[in-house]
Amino acid sequence: MRVDRPTLRRWLMLTPALLVTGVLFGVSMYYGISQSLGYLPFIGATRVSLDAYASVLGGATPAGREFWAALGFSLWVTGISTLLSAVAALLLAVALSHRRRPAHQATLLALNANLALPHMVWAIALLLLLAQSGLIARIAAALGLIATPAEFPVLVRDQAGIGIILHYVSKEIPFLVLIVLAVLRTQGHAYAEVATTLGAGPWMRVWRVTLPLVWPGLSAGALLVFAFIFGAYEVPALLGVSYPRVLAVLALDYFLNADLNRRAEGMAISLIMTVVVVGLGLLVRRIDGSER
């Protein structure tokens, strides 16, 4: 197979970055896999085994008893956050793209304002706003809407993870809107206009015309959002409860445990999370391929 000169030149230019990324990724994977198999020479453990995975998946140890609840909670928070973000981003992008005038720069700036905020900063802001002792609860009590701030609904640090979901939905909608808007701008309005002349209403146009057009970009963006949320720990650690915890918080807790023997369990949980994300990615790719 002959490679043309421009392609060869691009690959040569990418080689330094690919080498650095490949080395870092390879070392990290070796480090994670070896420790998840119990190879911890700094404490004298050199026997390789699947004991950590059996402990996590078997349910007989503290890690195992919490793992399945943490997995279900993680999938709930990640799945509903990704779904709500994708749906809201699609509808918002459609509304912006179908305006008579293109979205003004100020509108886009306001839409993406919180993209510049670190996740931890936004999580602290939500905690100060939505907690039962927060600003909104105090204002509601002052206005007589509730008797005391303690009567305000529990929206953060709750068992259902509502605070975590609110955080990620509000942070990821602008990211996905940018992706959908970029795709819609390359497509124009011809498809929607044809559908309108054929009698399709607004919702039918979104479902039958817009969604198929933006699906490759939206699904890729949603997969990135899912992977990020599933592996993030700082926001669930701040806005979540002590039980159930998400897998990322559980893995970090065991990795940093004073008992270094528990580190293998933390690494095992991390690699199981990687398998879940990779499996979902392959499933989405298979679905995209079958639809083409």
Residue pairs with C-beta under 8 A, 6 or more apart in sequence:
32 267
32 270
32 271
33 267
33 271
34 48
35 263
35 264
35 267
36 52
36 53
36 264
36 267
36 268
36 270
36 271
37 48
37 49
37 50
37 52
37 264
38 45
38 47
38 48
38 49
38 51
38 52
38 264
39 45
39 46
39 47
39 48
40 46
40 260
40 261
40 263
40 264
42 260
43 260
43 261
45 261
45 264
51 264
52 264
52 265
52 267
52 268
53 268
53 272
55 61
55 63
55 64
55 265
55 268
56 63
56 64
56 67
56 265
56 268
56 269
56 272
57 64
57 67
58 64
59 65
59 67
59 68
61 265
63 250
63 254
63 262
63 265
63 269
66 243
66 244
66 245
66 250
67 247
67 250
67 269
69 243
69 244
70 244
70 245
70 246
70 247
70 249
70 250
71 247
72 244
73 161
73 244
73 245
73 246
74 230
74 246
74 247
74 248
74 273
76 161
77 161
77 164
77 165
77 168
77 229
77 236
77 246
78 226
78 229
78 230
79 226
80 165
81 164
81 165
81 168
81 169
81 172
81 225
81 229
82 172
82 222
82 225
82 226
82 229
84 165
84 169
85 168
85 169
85 172
85 173
85 176
85 222
85 225
86 176
86 218
86 221
86 222
86 225
88 169
88 173
89 172
89 173
89 174
89 175
89 176
89 177
89 179
89 180
89 218
90 176
90 180
90 206
90 210
90 211
90 214
90 218
91 206
92 111
92 173
92 177
93 176
93 177
93 180
93 181
93 184
93 214
94 180
94 184
94 206
94 210
96 103
96 107
96 177
96 181
97 103
97 181
97 184
97 185
98 189
98 192
103 181
111 174
111 177
112 174
112 177
112 178
114 122
114 170
114 171
114 174
115 171
115 174
115 175
117 125
119 167
119 171
119 232
119 234
119 235
120 234
120 235
120 238
122 167
122 170
122 171
123 167
123 234
123 235
123 238
123 239
124 238
126 156
126 163
126 166
126 167
126 170
126 239
127 134
127 156
127 163
127 238
127 239
128 134
128 135
129 135
129 136
130 136
130 137
130 155
130 156
130 163
130 166
131 137
131 155
131 156
131 157
132 149
132 150
132 152
132 154
133 149
134 149
134 152
136 152
137 146
137 149
137 150
137 152
138 149
140 146
140 149
140 152
141 147
141 148
141 149
141 151
141 152
146 152
154 162
155 162
155 163
155 166
156 162
156 163
156 239
157 163
157 239
157 240
157 241
158 241
159 241
159 244
161 236
161 240
163 239
163 240
164 235
164 236
164 239
164 240
164 246
167 235
167 239
168 225
168 229
168 235
172 225
172 229
175 221
175 225
176 218
176 221
176 222
176 225
179 214
179 217
179 218
179 220
179 221
180 214
180 217
180 218
180 221
182 217
183 213
183 214
183 216
183 217
183 218
184 210
184 213
184 214
187 213
191 209
191 213
192 205
192 209
192 210
195 204
195 205
195 208
195 209
196 205
200 208
200 209
211 218
215 288
215 291
216 288
219 284
219 287
219 288
223 280
223 281
223 284
226 277
226 280
227 277
227 281
230 247
230 248
230 273
230 276
230 277
231 248
231 273
231 277
232 248
233 246
233 248
233 249
233 251
233 252
236 245
236 246
236 248
236 249
237 249
240 246
240 249
245 253
247 269
247 272
247 273
248 273
250 266
250 269
251 266
251 267
251 269
251 270
251 273
252 266
253 266
254 262
254 263
254 265
254 266
254 269
255 262
255 263
255 266
255 267
255 270
256 266
257 263
257 266
